[in-house]
Amino acid sequence: MAKHNDTGKWGEDLAADYLRNSGYEIIERDWRDGHRDIDIIARSPDLRTIVFVEVKTRSNDVITKPEEAIDRKKIRNIGIAADSYVKMLNVLDELRFDVISVIGGTKETAQVEHIVDAFNPCLAF
């Protein structure tokens, strides 16, 4: 596996741990709809909201912050995948789209930032 894939997987693992420790229930990891994917699908601590989480991991933020790599096309693809998920499972809960940014190289030094309600995919079309 390429180094950036290892870094991404590590970041997603850290993000999932962060969410669990914050009271979220992880429902799915790396959920796919064709070539589109959602990194983490979770249920909020109050059990009322399904949260679609995009995780961005970087070893440092010297050039750009990880969340700045989420462009209009990525947001649109997440929205399409989330729509498929909702229809397939007949989800009636509230929906939210979050971003978790992970910066660092080790679990001990990583900076994890949870951006709640980071974007609305309906605005990306």
Secondary structure, 3 states (H helix, E strand, C coil): CCHHHHHHHHHHHHHHHHHHHCCCEEEEEEEEECCEEEEEEEECCCCCEEEEEEEEEECCCCCCCHHHHCCHHHHHHHHHHHHHHHHHHCCCCEEEEEEEEEECCCCCCCEEEEECCCCCHHHHC
